[in-house]
Amino acid sequence: MSVTLAPAALWRIAHSFLATLIALFGTPDELAGRLLLTRREHKLACAWLRTGEAMLRRLIFIEARAYAKPNTPLPTPNTSAPRTLRPRAPHSFKLDATFHVITGAPRKSTRRTRRALRDAPRLDYVSAGGAAGRFAALVRAFNDPAAYARRLARRLFADGKRAFVLLRALAPIGQGHGEDWEAAEAGATAEALAHFVNSS
């Protein structure tokens, strides 16, 4: 993993966090291999994953500042190209999930949706596939942040105001990660924000 602008201390904290995730839940393949999680296990895993995703999104945002403003417009997606299917290993049906650096605002549930959820039978177990897929995507993004940072930089250079939208959409990391993280991350994030806004 090559890092450029984010303080090394932040990457060390993120590495320790992922190691803790593996100690708690196993590797993504091991988590997927369980097939089912209790509701309590699933809730706990998702809470840890949200924190890890928030960490990595901030780090990728900081790393994106390392890339120069492109002179060419963003390429137009080729919607006519045939899609290729990738074989999936047993119990890894969602381990090719994508890590999304930019997330949208959470959708509000309608009254009909809330009523359906309230009246639905409550199961004691939840599929492990979704959490395992998010975990695998998180690990891939940690191992190769440059690929995500490069793509993000192109999008932010195209529209500097998008940087504000991205930062507003980032989930809070929460407490317990030490003053080193909070101070270093806040300063580096502010520098990255100013860079993209002033370069647009």
QUINORWO-V430009 format. One record per backbone hydrogen bond with DSSP energy under -1.0 kcal/mol. CO is the residue of the C=O (numbers start at 1). NH is the residue of the N-H. Records with the same first field share a line. If there is no record, write none. Layout:
CO->NH  NH
This chain:
7->10  11
8->12
9->13
10->14
11->15
12->16
13->17
14->18
15->19
16->20
17->21
18->22
19->23
20->24
21->25
22->26
27->31
28->32
29->33
32->35
34->36
35->128
37->126
38->42
39->43
40->44
41->45
42->46
43->47
44->48
45->49
46->50
47->51
48->52
49->53
50->54
51->55
52->56
53->57
54->58
55->59
56->60
57->61
58->62
59->63
60->64
62->65
63->66
64->67
77->79
89->92
92->95
94->97
110->114
111->115
112->116
113->117
114->118
115->119
116->120
124->39
126->37
128->132
129->133
130->134
131->135
132->136
133->137
134->138
135->139
136->140
137->141
138->142
139->143
140->144
145->149
146->150
147->151
148->152
149->153
150->154
151->155
152->156
153->157
154->158
159->162
160->163
161->165
162->166
163->167
164->168
165->169
178->182
179->183
180->184
181->185
182->186
183->187
184->188
185->189
186->190
187->191
188->192
189->193
190->194
191->195
192->196
193->197
194->198
195->199
